[in-house]
């Protein structure tokens, strides 16, 4: 879903004393994390990468709905039974996700985790599911049935079988947390990349901005645009790698949680802004809402900007973003 972003690092990883770049890749929260830290020396950089990994692991143990011991799993296990008391951090993350669900009228839905996976994108699907099967697949989905009690710090799911889940929203939250933690520790530059949910700060060791390449959805391995990240975050949602064609129509793997049907109309959405958590919520929502409603939503938030590519490969942007500044031009081949 998010492989259409590429982090472009300068060739120079050390330009002056006390400026070194170290990068490590690890698997956390069910996906790949690439952690890059710029510090005064290698030992400091590696130590701070360890700190970032420990923080992501801590968050994973709190919110991963596939870990039975997590607080979110306890909320899900008690759906339709009783409210569950959670830490302030989990409550506030749930509260923000619920607000986003309301803001998008369910295009993003925190309770999507209860959706039955009736759509297959592994080549095995040969016919559309019946309308009855689609309706049944989302009968336990509905953010309005998530009840929060701030005074008691509890979360209650009204219907048995309901589930909440944070998915990539949780990854975005983790990258934001790690960025803020590193800044408080005096680490002036770095980037935490959760399979395409990126939070960046500062600059590369050679003084240049972090650069993000948006891959061309029509031409694998080619770039569509290269955009600088300055104290910012970026998230991309895309449908061009996982989809199925039935009766001549293309169906995306991104499902509208309100209807149970795949989103249509957009091939990719890239959102820039101060928070990877919120950018992730916007990117998923825009894929579901489509071009017109999606742009109307994002234009209400001037701190965020977006690039949309439609199924017929037209490019649209939010009112505050000029993609022409960043369109990628490949270097011409040198003929001998």
N, C-alpha and C positions, 0 to 999 in steps of 0.2 A: 504494500500500500504506500509505503513512504520511501521507496528506493529511488525516487526521482530527484533526490537532493544529493549533491556531492560537495563535500568540504574540500576546498582548494587551499592547500598549504603552500606558503612560499618555500622555495628550494632551500633557502638558508634557514637553518634552525638555531643558529647562534650568531649574533652580529656584534655583540659587545660583551665584556665581562659582566657577569650577574644577570645574563638573559639567556636561558636555555629552555628549549621546548621538549617535553616528554609526552608520549602518547601511549595509551594502553587500551586494549580491546578485551571486553569480558562479556559474559552472558548473565543478565540480571532481569528480573521481572518478565521472564519468558521471551526476552529479545536481546539484541546486541546493543551494547553501550560502547561508544568510543570516547574516551576521556583524554583531553589534551590540557596540559597545564604549562604555563610559562612562569618560571621562577628564577631565583638568583643562582641556584645550583641544582645539579641533578638529584642529589639526595632529598632536597626540599620538595622538588617537583614530584618525585616518586612517593614521598610520605603523604603529600596532599592528594595524590591519586588514590592512595589507600584510604584516606579519610572520605573521599567522595564515594568510593565503593561501599564503605561501611554505612554511609548515610542512605544510599540507595537500597541496600539490603535491609536496613531498619524500616524504611518506608514499605518495601515489599512485604515484610512480615506483618505489617499493620493492615494493608489494604488489598492484598492479592486474594481474589475470590476463589482461587483454586488451591489455596493453602488452608486446610481445615482449622488451623489454630488462629488464623487472622481474625481481627474484629469484624471485618466485612463478612467473612464466612459465618461468623456467629450471628450476625444480623440476618443473613439469608436463611440459616438453619431455623430461625425462630419466626419466619414469615407466617403471618396469620395466627401467631401464638402470643407473642409478647414483645414489648419494646426491649431493646438491648442498649445498655449504657456503653458508650465508646469514649475514647480519648478526645480531648478538645480538637486536636489536629484532624482526626478522622471526621468528627462532626462538622467542622468548618469546611473540609473538602467536600463532604456530602452536601452541605448547604450550598456551596458554590455550584456544584454540578446540578443541583435541583433548580437553582436560579437560571442556569443556562438552559435547562430543559424547558422551563416556563418561557424564557425569552424567545426560544426558537419554536415554541408551540409543539414540542415533541420531535422536531427534526433531529435534535440530540436528545436522548432519553437515558437517564441514569439507570433505569430498570431494564435496559436492552439485554442484560445478561440472561434474562429468562426466555428470550426468543428461541424457538425451536429452529434448528439449522436444516431447513427443508430444501434450501437452494445449494446445489453442489457446483463447485468451480474447478473440479479435478478431471474433467472430461467425461465423467460418468453420467451426466444429466442429459437426457434425450428428449424430454417433454416438459412442458410447464406443469407446475403443481396445480392442483385444483383450487378454485377460489375458497372452498371450504377448508382445505389444508392450510392455505395462506392465512386465513382468518384465525384458525386455531393456533397457528405458530406464534401469534402475538397477543393471545388472550390474557397472558400474565404480565404483559408489558403495559406500563402506565404510570408515569411519574407522579400523577395526582394521588396515587395510593401510597406514596412514601411520606410518612408522618414524622416530623422532627419536633423534639421538645428541647429547646435550648436550655431551659432552667435545669432539666435533669440530664442533659447531654445524651439523649436517647434517640435511636432510630428505630422506627417500626414500619414494617411492610404489611399492609392490611390483608393481602390475599395470600393464602397458602400457595407455595410454588413460585412466588415472586422472588426475584433476585436483583440486587444492584451490583454494578461492576464499574470499575474506572478505566480499565484497558489502557489505551494510549494516553488518555487524559491523566492517568496516574503517572505515566512516564514523563509527561510534560511537567507535572508538578514536581517530580523528583529532580529534573534538570534545573528548574527554577530554584529549588531549595539549595542544591549544590552550588549553583552560581552565587547565590546570596551568602552562603556560608564561606566560600572562598574569598569573596570581597571583604567580609568582616575579618578574615584572618590576614588580610593584606596581600593576598595573591591578586595581582593587578590584571592578569590576562589568562584566558582559557576558554574552552568550549566543551560542553557536555552534550553528546549526541546520542539520543536514544532511538536508534533506527530511523533517524530523520526528524525527530523532535529535538531541535537544537536550541540551547541557551548559550549565548556567547557574551564575553565581556573583554574589554581592553583590546590590544592589538597583537599581531604576530611579532616575533623577536626582531624582524627587520623594520618594524615600524609601520607596516602595511595593515590594512583592515583584514579581518577574516573575510574570505570570499566564499559565497555559496553558489554553486552551479546548479541550475534547474535543468534536468535532463529533458531532452526533446522526446515527447511521448510517441512521436511518429518514427523516430530514427534512433534505435537502440545504440547507446554509447556516445551519442552526440549531445552537445549542450544547446539549450534554447536561450538561456540568459545567464549572466553572472552578476550577482548582486552583493554589495558589501553589507556585512552585519556589524552594526555599531551599537554596543550595549543593548543587545536585542535578542529576539528569538525568532525562529522560523519553523513552520510545520507544513508539510505537503500531504494531501490525500489524493490518491489517484486510482483510477479503475481500469487502466489500459493493460495491466499485467494479469489481472484475475477477472475473468468474465466468461459468459457463455452466450452463444448465439443460438436462438431457438426461433423457428419460423421466420428466419431472416432478420430478427431483431436482436440487438446487443443488450445483454443484461449485466449490470455491474455487480461486483461482490459486496458493495456497500448497500446495506438494506435500510429502507425507510422504516424506523421502528413503529411509526404510527399506522402503517398500512401492511407491512410485511413484504412489500414488493421492492425489487432493486431500484436504486436511484438511476435516473436516466438524464441525458443531456450534457453532462460535464465529464470530461476525460481526466482533468486534474485541477486541483485547487491548491495554491500556495499562499499562506497567510504569514505576514510579518507583524511583529508587535513586541511589546515589552515582556509578555509572559507566554511561555511555551504551553502552559496549561490552558490558558484561554484561547490561544491561537489554535490549539488542537481541537477544542470544542467548536470553534468557528469553522475550521477547515472541513470537519465531518459534516457539520450542519449545512454548509454551503453546497456540498456535494448532493445532499438530499433535497435542499430547497430549490436548486437550479439557479441559472444565471440571474434572472430578473429579481426574484425574491432574495437571493443570496447577496447580490450587490446592494439591495435596499437595506439589508440588515447590517452589513459591514460598514456602509457609509455612515451609519449612526455612531460609529466608534472611531474618531479621528486618530487615535493612537495606533490603530491597526490598518493594514493595507493588504491588498490581495491581487493575485493574478489568476484568472480563470482560463482554461482551455476547453472549448466545447468538443463534443463528439465529432463535429465536422471541422475541427482544428481551427476555429476562430479564437482570437485572443481578446479578452476583456479584462479591465482592471478596475479597482476602486477609484473613486474620484481623486484621491490623494497620491496616486502612484503612476509614474510615467515610465512604462516598461521600455520605451525606445532608448532610454539612457543606458540600458543594461543588456540589450540584445547582443548575443554572442556572435562574433565574427571569427571564424576559423582562420588561422594563418594560412596564406596561400602556399601551396606546395612549391618547393624550389626545384626547378628543372635543371639538370646538369647539361 
